[in-house]
Amino acid sequence: MNKKATGLDLRADGWTLLAMEKRGRAGKDGLAVVNFLQGKWDPGTGLEARGEILKAALRREKFSRRGLVVSLPAGLGQWERLVLPGLSPELVKKALLANLAAKLSRPPEEMALAYKKRQEEAGASEVETFVCPQQAVASYRQILRHAGLHRYSLLPRPYGIANYLLAFSEHLRRDGQQVFVIEISSVETEVFLLGREGIIHHRSFPSPLTPEGAYNLEALAEELKLTRFLLRKKRGTGERAVGARAPQAAGAGAGYTVNPVFAYLFSPFSETESTAVLKAVAESLGLDPEQAAFFSTLRPPAGLSASEWEQPGVLTAAGLALESLGATGSGMRLSLPGEKEPPGRREFFSWSLLLMAFLLGAGGIFFHFDTLRKERVFLRAWLQRQEPELVGVRRLLAKEERLREKFSRYSALEKERQFFFTFLAEWERVVPPGTIITSLTLEGNRVSRLSGQTPSFSLFYEALLASPFFKDLQVMEGITTNPEGLEVFHLAVPAGVGRGDERAK
């Protein structure tokens, strides 16, 4: 299933929207841009007006808002890389804010924070962090609210660029190699050193301008030389800290070997000035001229033309989309106090988990029904092969059932016959002479009704009571005398075959 995400790069001079799709499991080759749009606004354009501009563009182009990641200018906040003791995530946040308290312009509770543990060893963690005032974040969230965007993640802008370079730069394929990244705009200039271990050093400063308003290349060269000096200084501090196995190393990049092998540059300079700009950047960073190139030399994602790829913010927006696609995500999404996760990230993972649960459930149901279908086909084929034998078995079962019925009938008749003979033998033994049976009804091993005539019912009844076989007899009707002078009686005797058998023995 294809996966989509959208990157939105917000800048002082404009914006760039780029929707990217990851097709199947093709990796980086499966990444393609499915929608692209950009625009400009004046620095004085209000927040609500900027939001309305974005809203109109989204509505007009029908942009997907799934997995939306929005850039936050690095100049709004502060980047640091610290070494802390191994702590839980909640304590890491507190430790970061405590370490940065002296450098923060506002109290820690008024700051928004993004961080990621990069390395853990010897009971210590190296943590990369970006912190900025909530008030600065609020203005960008207001733009997004007016644009009708409510579910998104905020990512410090350098990490959008870093995501794309980590995915496509051939100079970052090996551990231990780094590249300088310099992005120049009319408002701000960013410089950072990037390796596979993340951003090692970062600086941003207002773009130096000449009195005529042109970009001052000489001032840029001095800033880049200062960057090299700071890296050498921090590297030395880090080496001493690591050698002493201190739990907290001073400065960013502690323990790393600084090994820049290339420099990537984006600038608004004309094509005629490009060669001079690249040469100045390379020399200031201590690199050869062939070790510096513009962003546009990187491989663009499928779906973009060469002219579109050279536009401001396009590479950044592509890297923002990669953050949501999970290709080279930095994990540095900004979280505000009271939020466990950035809204966009929470929404992204919630829908991902819901979709995964649905697919697993549906897959389980389909698998279950497919298994039942296969079992039914197998059983039908097996039954067809066994049909001749089953016919014979059915006949034998029917014959067995008929024999059982006959046996039951014969057994019942035999029991009745044996009981009748037992009854007659006991009757002959106990009753007085002259007693005649006129009616006898037997039900199983029970005399249900007995009628007769006897010369003396009292003698007859006394004899019956003396016999265990007849002791439970009951007189059912009154005793009468017939014309011959014999007393007529009617009895019901529950006689037991066993007792009769025992008595007969």
N, C-alpha and C positions, 0 to 999 in steps of 0.2 A: 504494500500500500504506500502511495506517495505521501510525503510529509511536507507541509508548507510552513513558512514563517516569513515575517515582514520586519524589515529594519527601517527605522525612521531617524535620520540624522538631522538634528536641529542645530542651526548655526545662527550667528548674529546677522549674517547677510542673506540667509535663505534656508532651504530645507531640501532633503532628498528622501524619497520613498522608494523602496525596492523590495519586491516580493520574490522569494526564492523557493524553489521546490527541490526536494531530494527524492529522486526516483529510484525505488527499489533498493537493492544492496550494491549499487554500482560505486559506492564511495564518493570520492571527490569528482569522478567523471560523471556521476549522476546528478550533480548540482546544476540547476538551470534557473535563470531569471525568467519569471512568468509575467512580471509587470514592473514598470519603471516610470517614475515621474519625479520631477523636481521643479522648484520655483525659487523666486527671490522676493525679499521684502526689505524695506529700508530699516536701518537700525532703530529709527524712531517709531516704527509701527507698534501699536499697543498689543497687549497680550490677547485681548478678546478678538481683535482684528486678525491676528496671526492664527488663532484657533479657527475662525470662520474660513480663512483661506484654506487651511488644511481640510476642514470639513467638506468644503465644496469640491476639493480635489478628490477626496476619498469617495464622495458620492458620484462624481462624474466618471471616474475610472473604475468604480466597483472593486476597490482594493480589498483583498482578504485581510481581516484583522486578527487572524489566528497567529498565535505565537509572536505577538508584537513586542519588539525590543526597541527602546528609545535611547538615544545618546544624551549624555549629560556632559557639558564642557568641563574639561579637567581644571580650567582656570578658576572654577567656582570653589574648588576644594583643595585638599592637600593629600599628596601621595607619600607613603612611607613604607619601608620594609624593615621589620624588627625581628629580633630573636627573643622569644619568650619561653618560660618553662612550659612543659607539657600540661595543658589545662583543658577543661571542658569548654564547649562552645560559648556558653554563657559567661564563663570567667574570662575567656579570651577577649570578648567584647569589652568587659570592664577593664582588663589589663591594658588593652590598646588605648582606650580613652584616658586612662590614668597616665600612661606613658606620653601621650600627646597633649595632655592638659596644658602644659606650659606654652605649646605652640598654637593652640586653638584660639580663634578670635571670639568664640562664644562658649558658654558652659557646655559640658558633655551632653546633658539631657536635651540640648537644642541642636544636636548634630545628627546627621544621617551617616550610616556607616556601611561600607562593603569591605569584606576581607576574605582571604583564603590562605589556609595552611599550605605552604609549598614543600617543606621538608621537615622531617622529624628524626632526630638522632640524639643519643646521649641525654635523654630526658628533656630535650629542648625542641621547640618548634619555630621554624622561620615563617613569619606571617607577613603577607603582602596586604596592604590596607589602603583604602581611599576614604576620606572623611570630608564632609562639607556641611555647611549650615542648612538646616531645614528650610529656612526662609528663602535661600537661593533655589532649593529644589521646588518650593511651593510655586514660584513663578512659572516654571516649566510645566508643572502639573496643572496649573490654571490654563495654559495654552491647550493642553491635551483635553481638559474637561470641556472647553469651548468647542473643540473639534469633535466632541462626542465619543472620545476614547476613554474608557474606564478600566480596561484590563490590559495591563502592559507591565514590562519590566524596565527599570532604569539602569543603564550600564554606562560607567565612565567612558567617555569617547575614545581614549587611547586603546581600550580593550577591544573595541570594534575593529580598529586597524590591526591590532595584535592578532586577533582571531584569523583574519584573512592571511596575514603573513605566515602564521604558523601552519596554515593549511596549504599554501601555494609557493612559499619562498624556498628555492633550492638551497639557500644559504642557512636554513634553519633545520635541515634534516638530521644533523648530527648534534649530539649533546656536546656542550662546551664551546659552541660557536654562537656568536651574537651579531645582531645588526643594529645600526643606528637608524632611527626613524625621525625625520624632520618634516613637520607640516607647517607651512607658512600661509597665513591669511592676512587680510588687511587689519585685523583686530588683534590676533594672538598668534604666537609661535610656540609650537610644542616640540620638545626634543626628548626622546627616551631610548634607552638601550634594552633590546628585547632578545631573550634566549628561550630555549625550550622550557626552561624553568620559570618563565614568566617575565614580567617587566623587572629589570634589575635596577634601573635608575630612571627617574623622570623629572623633567623640568618644564615649566610653561611660564611664559613672560609676555608682556605686551609687545607687539611687533614694533621694532625700532624703525622710525621714519625720519627722513631728512626734512629740513625746513620746507622743502617744496612738496612734501607729502609722499615722496617715493620711498620704497623700502630701502633701508640702509644695510647694504651687504657687509660693509666693514664692521658695523655693530654686531651683525649676526656672526661674523667670523670670531669676534671677541667672545661672544656668548658661548660658542661651540668650544673654544679653547678653555673657557672656564668650566664647561661640562667635563672635558678631559681631565682637568686638574682635580675636580671634585671626585671623579671616579678613582683616580690614583690615590687620593687621600683616604677615601672610604675603603678601598681595597687594602691599604696598609693597616687601617684600623681593624678591619675584619680579620686579616691574617693574624694579627697579634691576639685578638680575642679568641679565635679558634685555637691558636697554639696554646693559650692559657686555659682552654676548655671553660671559658666563662659562660654561665647560663644565659646572660643577656649581652649580645654583641652590640656595640655602638654603631649606629648607622646602617644604611641599607646595603644590600649586596654582600653582607659579611660571609666570608668563606668562599666567594666565587672568584674564579680567574676571569678577568676581563679580557675578552678576545674578540673584539669587533672585526668582522671580515667583510662587511659591506655596509652601505648606507642607502636608504630609500628616502626620496624627497618628493614632496608635493609643494608646488608654489604657483602663484598667479602670474609669474613672469612670462613674457612673450617668448616665442621660439628662438628669436635671435639672441636672447639673453640666457638661454638655458645652459649653454656650454660654460659660460662664465660662472653661473650659479653653482653648477655641479663641481667645477674646479675649486671654487672657494670653499664649499662644504667639505670636499674630500681633504684638502690641505689642512683645514682647521681641525679636522678629526684625526689627522695623521694617517690618512688612507691615500692610495694611488687614485688618479682620476677614473680609471676603469672600474674602481670598486664603489662607484656611486652611480645611481640611476633613479629615474622618476618612477612613481607608483605605476604609471601606465605601462611600464615594461613587464609588470607582472601579468601572469595569465589571467584573463578576464573569465568570469563564469559564462557558460553558454547562454545565448539570448541577448547579449549586449553588443552593440556596434563599437568600433574603435573610438568614434567621437563621443559616444555616451560614456565609455570607460574613462575618458580623460576629464570628465566633469567633476567639480568639487563634491565631496561627500559620498561619491558612489562606492568607492572601496570601503569606506566606513560603514555605510548602510548594509553592504554585503556581509561584512564581518559581524554586524549586529544580528542579521538573520541567522548566521552560522551559530551564534550563541544559543538561539532557541532550537535550532536543528540538532544541536549536540555534536556537531562535527569537530570543532576545536573550542568548545565553550570554556571561557576563563573562570566562570563561576563567581565573578565579581559584581553581581547585581546588587544594587543599592537597597538597603532595608532601613525603614524608619522606625523609631522607638514605638513599641507596642505592636509591631508587625513581626511575626515569626519568620515570614518569607515575603519577598516582594510579591505584589498582587499578581503580576503576569506569570511569575514562576509557579505560584500556588495554583492559579487557574490552569496553567499548562499541565502540571503534574496531576491535578485532580481529574481533568478530562482524559489524560493519558491512562491513568489507573482505571477510570470508569470504562474507557474503550477496551483496555486490556481484559478487564473482568468480563465485559460483554462478549469479546471474541473468544475468551477461554470457555465461558459458559456455552456460547453457541457452538463452538468447536466440540465441546464435550457432548452436547445433545446430538449433533450431526454424527459424531463418531459412534455414539450409542445406537442410533437408529441404523447406521450403516452396518454395525456389528450384528444387530438383530436381523437385518435383511439377509446378510450372508449366512447366518445360522439357519434361517427359514429355508433358503435355497438348498443348503446342504441336507437338511432334514427331509425335504421333499424328495430329493434324489435318492437318499438312503431308503426311505419308505417304499419308493417305487421298486428298488432292487430287492427289498425284503417282502414284497407283496405276496408272492406264491407261498412262502413259508408262513406268513402271517395268516393266510386263508386257512392253512392246515391247523395252526394254533387256535384260531377262532372256532373251528369245528370241534377240536378236542375239548376246548373250554365249555362249549355248549353241551357236549356229551357228558362231561363231568357234572355239569349243573343238573342234567336230567337224572343221572345216577344218584346224586345227593338227595334229590326230591324223593326218588323211590325208596332210598334207604331210610329217610325220615318217616315216610308213611309206614313202611314195614316195621320200623322200630316202635312206632306208636301203637300199631296193631298188636305187636308182641307184648308190649307192656299191658295193654288192656286185657289180652288173653290170660296172661299170668295173674293179673289182679282178680279176674273173674273166677279162676279156679281156686285162688287163695280164699276169696270170699265164700265160695260154696263149701270149701273144707271147714272153715271156721264156723259157718252157719250150721252145718250138720253137727258139729261138735257141741255147741253151746245151747241151742234152742230146745225147748221141751217138745216131746212128741206131739204130733197132731197140728203143728204150726204150718200154715200154708202161705207162700208168697204169691200175691195176686198181681203185683206191679213192682218192677225194679228198673231204676234209671241210674246208669253209671256214667261218670264224666272223668276220664282219665283214671286216677287212683282215688276217686272219691265217689261214694254212694250219695247221689244227690237226692234220691227219693226212693222210699221203700214202703210198700203197703202190703197188708196181709190179714190173716185170721188166725186166732189162737184160742185154745180152750180157756186159758187164764192169762190175761195180760200182765197181772202183777208178777206171776212166776216167770213169764217170758221176759219182762223188763228187768227183773232181778238177775236173770241169767245173762242178759246182754251186758249189764253193768259189770259183771264179773270178768268179762272178756276185754283185754286191752284193745282188741281190734274194733269193738263196738262201743267203747266207753264214752265216746263223744256224741252218741246219738241224741237226737232231739225229737220230742213229740210235737208234730206240726199241727194236728187237729185233735178234736176230742175223741174219746173211745166210745164206740157204739156196739150194739149187739144185733147180729143178723137173725133171720128166722130160724136158722139151725142151732142157735144158742152160742155161736162162736163170737168172740169179741174182735171187732174190726179196728185196726190201728193204721196210722200213717206216720212214718218217721223220715227224718233226713239225717244220715249218718256220714260225717266226714271221716271215712276209714282210710288209714295209711297202709300202703302196700308193704312197707318195711316192717311195721309192727305185725301185720298179718303174717309176713314171711317168718319173722322171729318166733311168733307164737306157734306157727305150723311146725317149725323145727323142734 
